[in-house]
Amino acid sequence: MNRLIGIYGASGCGRGIMPLARAMPEAVGAQLVFIDDTPLADRVNGHEIWTFNQFAKTQAREKQVMLAIAAPDVRSRLADKCAAAGLPIGSVRSADAIIMDDVEVGQGALISPYVTFTSNIRIGRCFHANLYSYVEHDCRIGDFVTFAPGVRCNGNVAIGDFAYIGAGAMIRQNLTVGAGAVVGMGAVVTKDVAPGAIVIGNPARPLEKK
Ligand code: UDP
């Protein structure tokens, strides 16, 4: 086989990434499969679902894996697993995504339809920018960060590794979201968020434990 592309995760995220992967120029002539450790079927949306071992042992001239699972810690663990098996991590970018000047995005990014990155931005490994999200000027985003759909990240925001930003959240300019923080759906973040904190609401406040 010439080229084999695996979309790791055959659930919601993976099914949203597969059509984008299929449309990439590198996919011409390639076989595209889902990889899933607990597959619920043999196929989905016209693509076979393979186990990781099946993917790893199948001979191909070129292979790559896209990590299409929203949870940051799971992506990180699977990136290590792929590295240990010598499988390169690939990126996917929707053709309509807008990326302006001086934007550096690390390996393994999945950039969904209608995403915009403006200028002078640095993003680490395996970023997920889901549908309609934007990243404004001068942002610094770490490794394995997830933006759910519709995240509005304004200028000069720093986001630490493994942060998860929920759907429709808005982050004010010039602040920091710490590593491993979770920003709830629709939150309006007006102050720094501590590492590991969970914040919700408008204005966003730490979730109180009951
Ligand atoms: N999964 C996997 N290996 C793991 C963790 C998850 O193959 O170590 C698969 C899991 O079986 C499921 C998918 O990844 O099919 C994650 O789906 P989920 O709906 O939880 O999340 P999403 O698609 O929204 O990221």
Boltz pocket constraint, residues with backbone or C-beta under 6 A from the ligand:
constraints:
  - pocket:
      binder: B
      contacts: [[A, 8], [A, 9], [A, 10], [A, 11], [A, 12], [A, 13], [A, 14], [A, 35], [A, 36], [A, 37], [A, 38], [A, 39], [A, 68], [A, 69], [A, 70], [A, 71], [A, 74], [A, 78]]
      max_distance: 6.0
